[in-house]
Amino acid sequence: MSSTRNLKDDHIVIRRVRDIAQTCSYKLYNNIYVPIEHIEIISVIIEEFVDNFHHGKEEKAYFPETKGKNNFAEDVRKFLIEHELGRRIANMLRREIRVWREKEKSGLLKKYDTGIKELNQMEPIARFLKSYAIFIDDHTGKEDKFFDLIMSKAVITNEEDNHLLKHYELCKNQVGGKERIEEMIKLIEYLEVQDWMKSTN
């Protein structure tokens, strides 16, 4: 597999995360119960798989290799700015989850579960989940076009490709290795089969 195809394959998985975040946001806006533990899992997947692993591969290996080719420096600069935007949204999501948990522990909120009328207090979490889903949709779409251009112009040599793939392995090790990545995929699969994901209410 080429280094570029590897990143495009990550995007397929990341779009599954987008679908989960989007559905979760929709359910919260419609006062449908989603366990806070599941929202915390979404946040962990965003931080570890999307940002640390996938964006890590792009920022530490792929973009430095491609930014000097075919006047791609401006494209790369824009993608890096977008990564920062994604991080800010993810940080705000994590902050709101912490705020919710602190209110719950201090007794300012009843335990969040079915039947409670305080679901509207999940609005900030719903908002940042929706924002992150929009970010993923827009960002991966633009990057895929960039990757297609790189593949069609064959701007990465075989030697550079092999070097990038080796660097990806280092990135994988930095986030806990193959086992941790597999765990992230299992968490995505776990969320995809939850009742709140399947129901259309």
C-alpha positions in Angstrom: 0.0 0.0 0.0 1.3 3.5 -0.8 1.7 6.1 1.9 -1.0 8.2 0.2 -3.5 5.4 0.0 -2.8 4.6 3.7 -4.0 8.1 4.6 -7.0 7.9 2.4 -7.9 4.6 4.1 -7.7 6.4 7.5 -10.2 8.9 6.1 -12.7 6.0 5.6 -12.4 5.1 9.3 -12.5 8.8 10.3 -15.8 9.3 8.4 -17.3 6.6 10.6 -16.3 8.7 13.6 -18.0 11.7 11.8 -21.2 9.6 11.5 -21.1 8.7 15.2 -20.5 12.3 16.3 -23.2 13.6 14.0 -25.8 11.1 15.1 -24.9 11.7 18.8 -25.3 15.4 18.3 -28.6 15.0 16.6 -29.9 12.8 19.4 -28.8 15.2 22.1 -30.4 18.1 20.3 -33.6 16.1 20.2 -33.5 15.2 23.9 -32.7 11.6 23.2 -30.6 9.9 25.8 -27.0 9.1 25.0 -24.8 7.7 27.8 -22.2 10.2 28.9 -19.7 7.3 28.9 -20.3 6.9 25.1 -19.6 10.6 24.5 -16.4 10.3 26.5 -15.4 7.4 24.2 -16.0 9.5 21.1 -13.7 12.2 22.6 -11.0 9.6 23.2 -11.2 8.3 19.6 -11.0 11.9 18.3 -7.9 12.6 20.4 -6.1 9.3 19.9 -7.0 8.0 16.5 -7.9 11.1 14.5 -5.5 13.7 15.9 -2.5 11.9 17.5 -2.4 9.0 15.0 -3.8 10.2 11.6 -2.9 13.9 11.9 0.4 12.8 13.4 1.3 10.8 10.3 0.4 13.8 8.1 2.2 16.4 10.2 5.4 14.5 11.0 5.9 12.6 7.8 3.6 13.2 4.8 3.3 17.0 4.7 7.0 17.7 5.3 7.7 15.3 2.3 5.2 16.9 0.0 5.1 20.6 0.8 8.2 21.3 -1.3 6.8 19.6 -4.4 4.6 21.1 -7.2 3.9 24.3 -5.2 2.0 22.3 -2.6 3.3 24.5 0.3 0.1 26.6 0.4 -2.1 23.5 0.5 -0.1 22.0 3.3 -0.2 25.3 5.3 -4.1 25.3 5.0 -4.3 21.7 6.1 -2.2 22.4 9.2 -4.4 25.4 10.1 -7.4 23.1 9.8 -5.8 20.5 12.0 -5.5 23.3 14.7 -9.2 24.1 14.2 -10.1 20.4 14.8 -8.0 20.4 17.9 -9.7 23.4 19.3 -13.1 21.9 18.7 -12.0 18.7 20.3 -10.6 20.5 23.3 -13.9 22.4 23.8 -15.8 19.1 23.6 -13.5 17.6 26.3 -14.0 20.7 28.4 -17.8 20.5 28.3 -17.7 16.8 29.1 -15.6 17.6 32.2 -18.0 20.4 33.2 -20.9 18.0 32.9 -19.1 15.4 35.1 -18.1 18.0 37.7 -21.7 19.3 37.9 -22.9 15.7 38.3 -20.4 14.9 41.0 -21.2 18.1 43.0 -24.9 17.4 42.9 -25.7 20.4 40.7 -27.3 18.0 38.2 -29.1 14.8 38.8 -27.5 11.8 37.2 -28.0 12.1 33.5 -30.2 9.3 32.4 -33.5 8.6 30.6 -36.5 10.5 31.9 -34.5 13.5 33.1 -35.7 16.9 31.9 -32.2 18.4 31.9 -31.1 17.0 28.6 -31.0 20.5 27.1 -28.0 21.1 29.4 -26.1 18.8 26.9 -26.4 21.5 24.3 -22.7 22.6 24.4 -21.6 19.0 24.0 -24.1 18.5 21.1 -22.8 21.7 19.5 -19.1 20.7 19.6 -19.9 17.2 18.3 -21.8 18.7 15.4 -18.9 21.1 14.7 -16.4 18.3 14.8 -18.5 16.2 12.3 -18.7 19.2 10.0 -14.9 19.7 10.3 -14.2 16.0 9.4 -16.5 16.2 6.4 -15.0 19.3 5.0 -11.4 18.6 5.9 -11.1 15.0 4.7 -12.9 15.9 1.4 -10.3 18.6 0.7 -7.4 16.3 1.7 -8.7 13.5 -0.5 -8.7 15.7 -3.5 -5.1 16.7 -2.6 -4.1 13.0 -2.2 -5.7 12.2 -5.6 -3.7 14.9 -7.2 -0.5 13.6 -5.7 -1.2 10.1 -6.9 -2.2 11.2 -10.4 1.0 13.2 -10.8 3.1 10.5 -9.2 5.1 13.2 -7.2 6.2 10.7 -4.5 9.0 8.4 -5.6 9.1 4.7 -4.5 12.0 5.5 -2.2 10.1 8.4 -0.6 7.0 6.2 -0.3 8.9 3.5 1.6 10.4 6.1 3.8 7.0 7.5 4.6 5.5 4.1 5.4 8.4 3.4 7.8 7.7 6.7 9.5 4.0 5.8 9.8 5.1 2.8 11.9 7.0 5.1 14.2 3.8 7.3 14.5 1.8 4.1 15.3 4.3 3.2 18.1 4.0 6.7 19.6 0.3 6.2 20.1 0.5 2.8 21.7 1.3 0.5 18.7 -0.9 -1.8 16.6 -2.9 -3.0 19.7 -4.0 0.5 20.6 -5.1 1.3 17.0 -7.0 -2.0 17.0 -8.6 -1.0 20.3 -9.7 2.3 18.7 -11.3 0.5 15.8 -13.2 -1.8 18.3 -14.4 1.3 20.2 -15.8 2.7 16.9 -17.5 -0.6 16.2 -18.9 -0.7 19.7 -20.4 2.8 19.3 -21.9 1.9 15.9 -24.1 -0.8 17.3 -25.5 1.1 20.2 -29.3 1.6 20.3 -29.0 5.4 20.0 -26.9 5.0 16.8 -29.4 2.5 15.2 -32.7 4.1 16.1 -34.1 6.8 13.8 -36.2 8.6 16.5 
